[in-house]
Amino acid sequence: MKLEKVIQTYEKLAIENNKEPESIKWLIMELSFYTPSQFYLNLKTEMNESFIQMVDEAARKYIFESIPVQHILGFSYFYGYKFKVNNDVLIPRRETEELVEEVLSIYDEYFEGNEVDVLDLGTGSGCISVTLSLEEPNMNVTASDISEDALKVALANNDELGAKVNFKVSNWFDQIDGKFDIIVANPPYIPDHEAVQDIVEKEPSIALFGGLDGLNPYEIILSCASKYLKDKALIAFEHGYTQSEAIKAIALKYFPNATIRQKKDMQGKDRMTFVGLNGVLK
């Protein structure tokens, strides 16, 4: 069977079962070990039976068992880097890349290339902390998570990619010492009662659900943050697209003189809130 026929067969099966054909194409490309350009140049290539069998098994896990493609492959791409992922961590999202990009932009504008201390709360796979460490050598990054299993994944990514993140097992600030210029977090923000897609159900609930209204982690972080921030500082959050006004209100409750900047994601949804202190964001 030619590669293009393999793709068509399993894309059709995906569509018939309400799954994303784009995910199937990505899965087949990664299993082929072709680069993206090679993949499209080899669409007419006859594929051997062992490859077709491998694709069949993997595609059926995604289509019929709702196992995320990233879990089948064991990795996900984030900000151009390849991150190991498994059932213990949240799969990195494109929206979180935008959070990292904005934090780096704010750093360039307001911290002017100075050495800064950064704290990533609830690091999961380490995608935020490791990427910040790799992209900006002047960031001394500490990352925490309540899950030791998640931190094993984050540490593996840190070592594989050559970053220099300091990891700590901590329930938010419980085991954190020192003060930071930047605190960044993509905490669990789905309300406990909200239904989630079957594929999301394969991810750790501790990384997804944020209490009755999804705001508990933001309340905890913002209520404690002042003890861990330097005078000139930034707090950066990712959140649900319906939560921006509530999070702004919580931020101003604890930091009434802060400058608040909110940003939409690439789909035009309110997704990020930035809290600037003592000149940051002004």
N, C-alpha and C positions, 0 to 999 in steps of 0.2 A: 504494500500500500504506500502511495506517495505521501509525503509529509503534509501537503495541502489537504489531502483526503482525510488523514488522521485528524487534522484540526477541524475540518468541517463536520466530521462524524461526532466528535465530542462537544463541539460548540452547539450542535443541534440538540444533543441529549441534554446539555445544560439548560438551554432555552425551554425545552419541553418540561423541565422540572424546576423552573423559576430560579435558576442559578445564573451567574454572570458569565457570558461567553468570553469576556475579556480575561477573566481569571483562568479559564481553561487554556486560552492561548498562551498566557504567561507560564502556566504550569508546564505545558508541552515544550515551550522554548527552553525553560530551565532544565528540564529532563534531557533535552537534546544536547546540552552543553555547547550549543552554538551561541555566538554573540548575536545581538539583535540583527546586525547587518547580514551575517552568515545565515541566520534563520530564514530571512526572506529571500535570500539568493538560492536557498536549497528547497524551496517549496515543491519542486518537481522531483526531488530525490526519493528513490525507493527506500523505505525504512525497513529494517529487519524485524523479524517476529519478536525478538526479545525486547526491542524498544516498544513495539506496539503493545505487548503484554504489560510492560512497566507503565505505560501511559494509561492503559485500561484500568489497572488496579488503582493508580493514583487519582484518576478522574472520577472513578466511582466513589472513592472516599469523600471527595468534595461534593459530588452531586447528590449522593444518596445518604451519606452519613453526616453531611454538613461540617466536615472537618475543614478548617481554613487551609487554603493553599499554602500559606506561610508555615503552618504546622506540618503539613505533608513534606515540604521541602526542608524545614528546619531553620529557615532564615527569612529575613525581610530586608528590603533596602530602605535606608533612611538617610536623607541628605547626601546621597551618593556613596554611602558606606553600607557594607553588608553586615547586618546584625543577626546573631543567633537568637531564635525565639522558640519557646515551647509553651506548654500549658500553664507554666508558672508566671508568665508575664503577659502584659497587654501587647498586642501586635501594634507596632508603630503606625501612626496615621499621617497622611499628608498634611492635615491641619497642624499637627505638632511641628512639622518642618517649618511652617510659617511662624510659629511661636519662637523657635530657635533663631530663625532669620531676623525677626524683629528684635530679639534680645541682643543679638550681635550688632544690629544697626544702632540701637540705643547706646550700647557700650561705646561704639565708635564716636557717637555724637557727644555724649555727656561724661564719659570717663577717659576719653582722649588718650587711649593707648597705655594708661597706667595699669599697674598690676592690681588686680582685684580678687577678692574672695567671693566665691559663688557657692550657693547651697541649692541643690536640686532635691526637693522633698517628694518621696514616693517614686523613686527612679525607675522601678520596673526593669526593663531590659537594659537600661542605661543609655537609651538613645539620645536623651537631652544632654545629660551630663558628659557623656563620652564625646558627643559631637561638639559641644562647647569647648571642651578641653583640646580637641584636635584643631578646631577652627581658629581659636584664639589662645595662643600660648601664654598670654598674660593673665589668663583666668586660672586661679587656683581653685579647683572644683572639688567640693565635698558632695556626696550623694548618699541619701538614706532610703531605706525601705523597711517596713515591718516584717517583710517576708524574707527569711534567710534563703529560701529556694530561688526567689527572684534575684537576690544579690549574687548568687552563684552564676546566674546567666549574665548579669551586668558585669561582673568581674571577668568572666570569660571574654565578653565583648571588648572590655577595656584592654585586656592583655593582647587579644588578637589584633586589635586596631592600633595598638601602641599609644593609647592615651594615658593620662596620669591622674586619674580620679581617685580620691580617697573615699572608700565606702564604709558605711556604718549601718548596723542593724538598729533601727530606731522607729518608734511610733511617733511620727511627726518630729517634734523637737525634743523628745524625752532624753535622748542620749547625745544631743548636740551641744557642743561647747563653742565659745567664741562668737565673733560678730562678722557679718557679711555685708558686702556692697550690693550683692544681687541675690535675691531668693526667687527661684523659679519653681513652678509646680503645675503638673497636669494631673490633679487629683481625681478620684472617683466622683463623677457628677451626675450619674443617672439616678433619678428618684427611685426609691425602693419598689414602688408599685408599678413602674413603667415596664411594659413588655419589651423584650429585645429580640433581635433576629436570632434564628437558630444557630447561625455561625458564631455570633457574639457569645452565645451561651457556652461555647467551648473555651472561653477565656476566663481567667480567675475573677470571681464575683467581687473579691476584695478590691480589685482594681477598677471596678465598674460602678458600683452602687454607693451613693453618697448620702444615705439617710432619706427621711420622708420626702424632702423637697430637693434632694441632691446638693444642698448647700452646707451640710455639716462640716466637710473638710475646710471650706473657705472660712467659715466662722472660727474654727480651731486655729488655723494658720494665722489669720489676721489678728486674732485676739492675743496671740503669743509673740508675734513677729517683732515687736518693738525691742524686746530684750536681746534680739539676735541681729539687729541691724545697726550698721554704722550710721553716722549722721546723714551723709549724702548717700541715698540708696534707692534701689528699685525692687519692687515685687512684681513678678510677671506670672499671669495665670492663663491657662486654657480652661474653657468651660463650655457648658451646653449653650446652644444658640438662643434659648429663652431666658437665660439667667443673668444677662449682662447688667440689667438695672438693679437686680437684687444684690449682686456682688459689688457693684459700685456703692450701694447704700451701706453694705457691711464695711467696706474699705473706709468710707468717710466717717463711719461710727468710731473706728479705732484710730484713724489718721485724718482728723478734720481739716488739716492744712495741706493735705496731699494734692498733687496734680494727678488727675485721672485721665488716662488715654485708653480708648477702646477701639478695637480693630475688627473688621470683618474678615472672614476667610475667603478663599478663592471662589467659593460658591455664593458669596454675598451674605453669609450668615454671621451674626455677632458671635465671635468665638474667643476673643482675647481681651483681657483687661490688664492694664499696666498702672501701677501705683508708684508715682515718683515723689521722693522726699528731698527737701532742701535743695531745690534747683534742678533736680532731674525731671525731665519732660517739660520744663518751663521754657 
